[in-house]
Amino acid sequence: MPRKPNYRFERLEREKAKAAKKAAREAAKKERADARKAEAAQAEEAPPPRED
């Protein structure tokens, strides 16, 4: 005998999974942006190479 569908629960589970995936993507994006900013700040601090 097939189980009775619980549409509300299934929809909430899909939305929860989607929100977790989106949060993970945002965190990765923020890490990449922070790394890029740190690299730019480091390059800005270093004096340009001298040409002899």
C-alpha positions as CSV (number, residue, x, y, z in Angstrom):
1,M,0.0,0.0,0.0
2,P,1.5,3.3,-1.0
3,R,2.2,5.9,1.6
4,K,0.0,9.1,1.9
5,P,1.9,12.1,0.4
6,N,2.8,14.8,2.8
7,Y,3.2,17.7,0.4
8,R,3.8,20.4,3.0
9,F,6.7,18.5,4.6
10,E,8.3,17.6,1.3
11,R,8.1,21.3,0.2
12,L,9.6,22.5,3.4
13,E,12.5,19.9,3.0
14,R,13.1,21.1,-0.5
15,E,13.2,24.7,0.6
16,K,15.5,23.9,3.5
17,A,17.9,22.1,1.2
18,K,17.8,25.0,-1.3
19,A,18.5,27.6,1.5
20,A,21.4,25.5,2.8
21,K,22.9,25.3,-0.7
22,K,22.4,29.0,-1.3
23,A,24.1,29.8,2.1
24,A,27.1,27.6,1.2
25,R,27.4,29.3,-2.2
26,E,27.3,32.8,-0.5
27,A,29.9,31.7,2.0
28,A,32.2,30.5,-0.7
29,K,31.7,33.7,-2.7
30,K,32.5,35.8,0.4
31,E,35.7,33.8,1.0
32,R,36.8,34.4,-2.6
33,A,36.0,38.1,-2.3
34,D,37.9,38.4,1.0
35,A,40.9,36.5,-0.5
36,R,40.9,38.8,-3.6
37,K,40.7,41.9,-1.4
38,A,43.6,40.7,0.8
39,E,45.7,39.9,-2.2
40,A,45.0,43.4,-3.6
41,A,45.9,45.0,-0.3
42,Q,49.1,43.0,-0.1
43,A,50.0,44.0,-3.7
44,E,49.3,47.6,-2.9
45,E,51.6,47.6,0.2
46,A,54.6,46.1,-1.7
47,P,56.7,48.6,-3.5
48,P,56.9,48.2,-7.2
49,P,60.0,46.3,-8.5
50,R,63.0,48.5,-9.4
51,E,64.2,48.4,-12.9
52,D,67.9,48.9,-13.3
